[in-house]
């Protein structure tokens, strides 16, 4: 979290994350090319590189897509989420190398511009066996490029969160295009079952984890209703010290925190990337820390400590007979609300 946008700096965690990532990519490529040369001695180095970078990009994209639901299921995976954008940018670069090598190998030696050749050399869209699968890969690569170049928080701020989120949700479109790219491309001529089995398992993992995480999330969306202005949200004993329970009130998820003998409630949505504040905790500095990227807010007013300016809505709360009651209507973001004292 920074007061102003500056060139990316690497802290210790980012360095460890990137070293593991780069080492893993390098190790995978060396292993793939080595085994490929052993089992397919007639394959050229260009072919091995194209296949190696292509399969590596697909593998990284699967990892990118399963990190989110894994974090919804267990906080143990949160360290992977913290720098997931590094993983996404790396996926684009690996995919770009695969695409560049493929275009050079198959389209750069003619008289037509290579990119024009990709789009026009095969127009048999009605044929499954001869479908122009390379076009699908090119469109997916363009989407990954747009996501990579807008990954910095500068773009999140200036594009506005809804636009930025919409753009980055296109990763699922890119994933579908790349699956079709593989199914209509290399798998048409692939005789070894390992690639088909691996791709099928990856698709099952991505779809399955998203469905399981979505099912878990539906429990949080069960709205609490009441005819009064205040609704009974939970009991004091249900909330762990310096942590929160999450309830849906008037269509909005509310994070109800217990700390130092007090109760406060704020919107569950972090202003950075809509992270779940209720899954974070209140530290020794008295601030709620978002578990996704470390943005902080004071529980009494939902405002980030100076000099930062992010704010989330707050809710009026009261305690009666060991029960926590939350007002159905939120206050304006940054509004101070006196915390309810636990008797």
Secondary structure, 3 states (H helix, E strand, C coil): CCCCCCCCCCCHHHHHHHHHHHHHHHHHHHHHHHHHHHHCCCCCHHHHHHHHHHHHHHHHHHHHHHHHHHHHHCHHHHHHHHCHHHHHHHHHHHHHHHHHHHHHHHHCCCCCCHHHHHHHCCCCCCCCCCCCHHHHHHHHHHHHHHHHHCCCHHHHHHHCHHHHHHHHHCHHHHHHHHHHHHHCCHHHHCCCCHHHHHHHHHHHHHHHHHHHHHHHHHHHCCEECCCCCEEEEEEHHHCCECEEEEEEECCEEEEEEEECCEEEEEECECCCCCCEHHHCEECCCCEEECCCCCCEEECCCCECCCCCCCECCEECEEEECCEEEEECCCCCCCCCCCCEECC
